[in-house]
């Protein structure tokens, strides 16, 4: 009997640690529960992206590794661009023509906000606030701006209530009628994480995207990811993948897992090599051919005389690049559709239809913008004869 009691006592003793651990399991606060639910939802909606390459670099000098086409403008540290010791945490985007820049500035209360400047007579105007972004109480520190070639789509990184932690990347568009930017949207995973994610740039000429993150990195390092931009947002098929499998894509555990189409990855790598090996990329402006009328053809941005036409032409080039990229994406999707199984076809069908609709919309925008540029230039030339 004594032996039996000793055995029971010994078994209870072994069970005590696990029982105590079970009793001490922390209860999540409402804020923690909301964050967990947000994380699970964003993970399930992870965008399907092909990551071409990645590199771990010094955080202080990470921008020097962004090898961008000169046609999209450039990104820089505030101190380097304005040749000053002020604003060590601020950053700048300037367009290709050097006529407009978007910049961040840090204030005495440690907030960071976004502004824009115009270049008038080789001097930058006083920064003006970006309406619709700085007045959003959800954001405290707004930084790392990048404006697309259309002059309307702005990407930036911010610390805010809507984020997963640290800096998250957001996108917004300018509303000309309201003279302000629309409410920014978190671009989600895999670009955002519970760490700091920032400096999202799309090179429409090379069809490459860039962003930096300090996830899984020591304090003085960041990882730069280069990816192929997508014209339509496609997420992973939740019926074909388990949640833990999608989570690996959300975390970008292995970029090789995202390659899929070997031909597309090889082509993207070649584009990256060409941009990386380009010499003197900021010393010259690419020539082109734009027919104004039967007697006049422009070959440089400086040829445009009508107000805002140089900017309009830059938007036209960006639209044409997006159109060509969309055609390439559609072609690959249609080729894959032929050999896809039933479930994959069900997923691809609405994506292809949406891309075809977007293709038509881009075509109309391109033709309308071409006509606007041509009419404005001809009107100016007629007036100044």
C-alpha positions in Angstrom: 0.0 0.0 0.0 2.8 2.3 1.0 4.5 1.6 -2.4 1.3 2.4 -4.2 1.0 5.8 -2.4 4.6 6.6 -3.2 4.0 5.7 -6.9 0.9 8.0 -7.1 2.8 10.8 -5.4 5.7 10.4 -7.8 3.3 10.6 -10.8 1.6 13.7 -9.4 5.0 15.3 -8.9 5.9 14.7 -12.5 2.6 16.1 -13.6 2.9 19.3 -11.5 5.1 21.3 -13.9 2.9 20.7 -16.9 -0.2 21.4 -14.8 1.3 24.6 -13.5 2.3 25.6 -17.0 -1.2 25.0 -18.2 -2.7 27.1 -15.4 -0.1 29.9 -16.1 -0.8 30.1 -19.8 -1.1 33.9 -20.4 -4.5 35.2 -21.5 -4.3 37.5 -24.6 -5.5 41.0 -24.1 -8.2 42.4 -26.5 -5.4 44.3 -28.3 -3.3 41.1 -28.7 -6.3 39.1 -29.9 -7.1 41.8 -32.5 -3.5 41.8 -33.7 -3.5 38.0 -33.9 -6.7 38.1 -36.0 -5.2 40.8 -38.2 -2.0 38.7 -38.7 -4.0 35.6 -39.6 -6.2 37.5 -42.1 -3.3 39.2 -43.8 -1.4 35.9 -44.0 -4.4 34.2 -45.7 -4.5 37.0 -48.2 -0.7 36.9 -49.0 -0.1 38.2 -52.5 1.5 35.7 -55.0 4.8 37.4 -56.0 7.9 36.1 -57.8 11.0 37.2 -55.9 14.0 37.4 -58.2 16.8 37.9 -55.8 17.7 39.2 -52.3 20.8 40.6 -50.6 21.7 41.5 -47.0 23.4 44.9 -46.8 24.4 47.6 -44.3 21.3 49.5 -43.2 23.1 52.9 -43.3 23.8 52.6 -47.0 21.1 50.4 -48.3 19.9 52.8 -51.0 23.1 52.5 -53.0 22.1 48.9 -53.8 18.8 50.0 -55.5 19.9 49.8 -59.2 17.1 51.7 -60.9 16.4 52.8 -64.4 17.1 56.6 -64.7 13.7 57.1 -66.3 11.8 56.5 -63.1 13.7 59.2 -61.1 15.7 58.3 -58.0 15.5 57.8 -54.2 18.0 59.3 -51.8 18.6 60.1 -48.2 17.5 63.7 -47.4 21.1 64.6 -46.2 22.7 63.4 -49.5 20.1 65.0 -51.7 20.0 68.5 -50.0 23.7 68.4 -48.9 22.9 69.0 -45.3 23.6 67.5 -41.9 19.9 67.9 -40.9 17.1 65.3 -41.1 19.2 62.1 -40.7 16.1 59.9 -40.8 14.4 61.5 -43.7 14.3 60.4 -47.4 13.5 61.9 -50.8 12.1 60.8 -54.1 12.8 63.1 -57.2 11.3 62.5 -60.6 13.3 61.9 -63.7 13.1 65.5 -64.9 14.2 66.9 -61.6 11.2 69.2 -61.5 9.4 67.7 -58.4 10.3 65.8 -55.3 8.5 64.1 -52.4 10.3 64.2 -49.1 9.9 63.3 -45.4 10.8 65.6 -42.6 11.2 64.8 -38.9 9.8 67.2 -36.3 10.8 68.0 -32.7 8.1 65.7 -31.3 9.7 62.8 -33.3 6.8 62.6 -35.8 7.7 62.3 -39.5 5.5 63.7 -42.2 5.5 63.9 -46.1 5.8 67.0 -48.2 6.4 67.9 -51.9 8.6 70.6 -53.5 8.8 72.1 -57.0 12.0 73.0 -58.8 11.7 76.6 -60.0 14.7 78.3 -61.6 17.0 75.6 -60.2 15.8 76.2 -56.6 13.4 74.0 -54.6 10.3 75.7 -53.3 9.2 75.6 -49.7 7.8 72.1 -48.8 4.0 71.8 -48.9 2.2 69.1 -46.9 0.6 66.2 -48.6 -3.1 66.4 -47.8 -4.9 63.2 -47.0 -1.8 61.5 -45.5 -0.3 63.7 -42.9 -3.7 64.5 -41.4 -4.4 60.8 -40.8 -4.2 60.3 -37.0 -3.5 56.6 -37.5 0.1 57.5 -38.7 2.8 58.8 -36.5 6.0 58.4 -38.6 5.6 58.6 -42.4 8.7 58.1 -44.5 10.3 56.6 -47.6 8.2 58.1 -50.4 8.1 56.9 -54.0 5.8 58.2 -56.7 5.0 56.1 -59.7 5.4 57.5 -63.3 1.7 58.3 -63.5 2.3 61.1 -61.0 -0.7 59.9 -58.9 0.2 56.6 -57.2 2.3 57.1 -54.1 4.0 54.5 -52.0 5.4 55.2 -48.6 6.2 53.5 -45.3 4.6 54.4 -41.9 4.2 53.4 -38.3 0.5 53.2 -37.6 -2.4 51.5 -36.0 -3.3 49.7 -39.2 0.2 48.1 -39.4 1.6 44.8 -38.2 4.5 46.4 -36.3 7.3 48.9 -37.1 7.1 50.4 -40.5 4.5 49.0 -42.9 4.3 49.8 -46.7 1.2 51.7 -47.9 -0.2 52.9 -51.2 -2.5 55.8 -52.1 -3.6 57.7 -55.2 -4.0 61.5 -55.7 -7.6 62.7 -56.2 -7.4 65.8 -58.4 -11.0 66.7 -57.7 -10.5 66.8 -54.0 -6.9 68.1 -54.2 -5.7 65.4 -51.8 -4.6 61.8 -51.6 -7.1 59.1 -50.9 -7.0 57.1 -47.7 -3.8 54.9 -47.8 -4.1 51.2 -48.0 -1.7 48.6 -46.4 -0.3 46.6 -49.3 -0.2 43.5 -47.1 2.0 40.4 -47.2 4.6 39.3 -48.2 5.8 42.9 -48.3 4.8 43.7 -44.7 5.6 41.9 -41.5 5.9 42.5 -37.8 9.3 44.0 -38.4 10.2 47.2 -40.4 9.4 47.1 -44.1 10.0 50.2 -46.3 11.3 51.9 -49.5 9.0 50.2 -51.9 10.0 51.1 -55.5 8.6 50.0 -58.8 10.9 50.3 -61.9 8.4 50.2 -64.7 11.1 50.4 -67.4 12.9 47.3 -66.2 9.7 45.6 -64.8 11.4 45.2 -61.4 10.3 46.0 -57.8 12.4 46.7 -54.7 11.8 46.9 -51.0 13.8 46.7 -47.8 13.1 44.9 -44.5 14.9 44.3 -41.3 13.0 41.1 -40.5 15.4 38.4 -39.2 18.3 40.8 -39.4 20.7 42.3 -36.8 20.3 45.9 -35.9 22.8 47.2 -38.5 21.6 45.2 -41.5 18.6 45.0 -43.8 17.6 42.6 -46.5 16.7 44.0 -49.9 14.3 42.0 -52.0 13.9 42.3 -55.8 10.7 41.1 -57.3 8.6 41.1 -60.4 5.6 43.5 -60.1 2.2 42.2 -60.8 -0.5 44.3 -62.6 -3.3 42.4 -60.7 -3.2 41.2 -57.1 -3.3 37.4 -57.1 -3.2 35.5 -53.8 -2.4 31.9 -53.1 -5.1 29.2 -53.6 -6.2 28.4 -50.0 -7.9 25.2 -51.2 -4.6 23.9 -52.5 -2.3 25.0 -49.7 -2.4 24.6 -45.9 -2.3 27.8 -43.8 1.3 26.9 -42.7 2.4 26.7 -46.3 0.9 30.1 -47.1 2.7 31.5 -44.0 6.1 30.5 -45.5 5.3 32.6 -48.6 4.1 35.5 -46.3 7.5 35.3 -44.4 9.5 34.8 -47.7 11.2 31.8 -46.1 12.8 30.8 -49.5 12.7 33.0 -52.6 13.3 29.9 -54.8 9.9 28.6 -53.8 8.3 31.6 -55.6 10.0 31.1 -58.9 7.5 28.7 -60.5 7.9 29.8 -64.2 11.6 29.2 -64.8 11.5 31.2 -68.1 10.0 34.2 -66.4 12.5 34.1 -63.6 15.4 33.8 -66.1 14.1 36.8 -68.0 13.7 38.8 -64.8 17.3 38.0 -63.7 18.5 39.2 -67.1 16.7 42.5 -66.7 18.2 42.9 -63.2 21.7 42.3 -64.7 21.1 44.9 -67.4 20.0 47.5 -64.9 22.8 46.6 -62.4 25.5 46.8 -65.1 24.3 50.0 -66.7 26.9 52.8 -66.7 26.3 56.5 -66.3 22.7 55.9 -65.7 21.9 59.5 -64.4 24.0 61.4 -66.9 21.7 61.2 -69.9 18.1 61.2 -70.8 16.8 58.4 -73.0 15.8 59.5 -76.5 12.4 58.6 -77.9 10.1 59.5 -80.8 6.8 61.3 -80.4 5.0 62.6 -83.5 3.3 66.0 -82.9 2.2 66.6 -86.5 3.3 65.8 -90.0 6.2 68.3 -89.7 7.3 68.0 -86.0 8.6 65.0 -84.1 10.0 65.2 -80.6 13.0 63.1 -79.4 13.7 64.6 -75.9 11.7 65.7 -72.9 13.0 69.2 -73.3 11.3 69.4 -76.8 7.9 69.7 -75.1 6.8 73.4 -74.9 3.1 73.2 -73.7 2.7 73.5 -69.9 2.8 70.1 -68.1 3.3 68.2 -71.4 6.7 66.9 -70.3 5.1 65.5 -67.2 2.2 64.1 -69.3 4.7 62.3 -71.6 6.3 60.7 -68.6 2.9 59.4 -67.5 2.4 58.1 -71.0 5.6 56.2 -71.0 4.6 54.7 -67.6 1.2 53.7 -68.9 2.8 52.1 -72.0 5.1 50.1 -69.8 2.3 48.9 -67.6 0.4 47.9 -70.7 3.2 45.8 -72.1 3.8 44.2 -68.7 0.1 43.3 -68.5 0.2 41.8 -71.9 3.1 39.6 -70.9 1.4 38.5 -67.7 -1.8 37.7 -69.6 0.1 35.6 -72.1 1.7 33.5 -69.4 -1.6 33.1 -67.6 -3.4 32.0 -70.8 -0.6 29.5 -71.5 -0.8 28.1 -68.0 -4.6 27.9 -68.2 -4.4 25.4 -71.1 -2.6 22.8 -68.9 -4.2 23.7 -65.5 -6.5 21.4 -63.6 -10.1 22.3 -62.8 -9.5 24.1 -59.5 -6.7 26.1 -61.0 -8.8 27.1 -63.9 -11.6 28.3 -61.6 -9.1 30.5 -59.9 -7.4 31.7 -63.0 -10.6 32.5 -65.0 -11.7 35.7 -63.0 -8.0 36.8 -62.8 -7.7 36.6 -66.6 -11.0 38.4 -67.2 -10.0 41.2 -64.7 -6.6 41.5 -66.5 -8.3 41.8 -69.9 -10.6 44.5 -68.5 -7.6 46.3 -67.1 -5.8 46.0 -70.5 -8.8 47.7 -72.2 -8.8 50.5 -69.7 -5.1 51.1 -70.1 -5.4 51.2 -73.9 -8.1 53.8 -73.6 -6.0 55.9 -71.2 -3.0 55.7 -73.4 -4.8 56.9 -76.5 -6.6 59.6 -74.6 -3.3 60.9 -73.1 -1.6 60.8 -76.5 -4.3 62.9 -77.9 -4.2 65.4 -75.0 -0.4 65.8 -75.4 -0.6 66.2 -79.2 -3.4 68.7 -79.1 -1.8 70.8 -76.3 1.5 70.9 -78.2 -0.1 71.8 -81.5 -2.1 74.6 -79.9 1.1 76.0 -78.3 3.0 75.8 -81.5 0.2 77.6 -83.4 0.0 80.4 -80.8 3.8 81.0 -80.9 4.3 81.1 -84.6 
